[in-house]
């Protein structure tokens, strides 16, 4: 890790505890240090936390309430009433975001609500006039319409919504136009949208495209975050993207190992384990050497343990000995992963 100026190193609870333990400070001295560093929340900090929590919860409940209102009263509402209500809510959210400002939490919440209302408006329009358009077109149009707000909003929540819509557009486009004849996917869809989308990722080519889309988003986010943009400092968004990128390629790698559900694109089945290996190794290197992120490291190691264990289960002969051996291997891999994570953490604390 590159050397940093002392003033450029952010003060965190873990670092302050490490320094206090090294200096053998008393409990009262540690508490005073936390207060001076602003890490111990006071009454004002708690009030600010409660205020933000209530604001976000209120905005989320309002959005959910609007969607539930349309779902429950759909048959009784007149066409004009449907559009007046949803468009009124959308305009109101945009007005609040404009006057409050997109840099304030209230403005961010209002702009996010407006982005969600846009999707509700598109769904209402499609259901009212029965346009016959494919569902992927709804999500793609929704993503295009809110992309401008994502650019000016400086809101990770909007970018996450945009990425989810991009993923849904790609998956639905693939399952509706590229390979619509898969009857087993339709059966899985009957179990629910989540089951249908998960089953869709058993297609090697689709899983690889979804992984590439999310990996590109992750690399782009980390690149711009290193430019010290203040609104990109949080780690929740890149962690979610990393999971989005890792899950589909892990699923297709498991299918490759057990050789099931591979009717399509059997010729490119080898790409999945290669992509999985590249993504996992790069993630383990970058987030242990360049930027410490224990969550992504832990998720990558967990996926690696699952793949290695599945591969060994595939090649080892069945029997009681196999379950005993796999149990020992899982315990050993978990212990080794935990030891390595602790070692990485200590090395970062030493360099801080």
Secondary structure, 3 states (H helix, E strand, C coil): CCCCCHHHCCCCHHHHHHHHHHHCCCHHHHHHHHHHHCCCCCHHHHHHHHHHHHHHHHHHHHHHHHHHHHHHCCCCCCHHHHHHHHHHHHHHHHHHHHHHCCCCHHHHHHHHHHHHHHHHHHHHHHHHHCCCCCHHHHHHHHHHHHHHHHHHHCCHHHHHHHHHHHHHHHHHHHHHHHCCCCHHHHHHHCCCHHHHHHHHCCCHHHHHHHHHHHHHHHHHHHHHHCCCCHHHCCCHHHHHHHHHHHHHHHHHHHHHHHCCCCCCCHHHHHHHHHHHHHHHHHHHHHHHHCCCCHHHHHHHHHHHHHHHHHHHHHHCCCCHHHHHHHHHHHHHHHHHHHHHHHHHHHHHHHHC
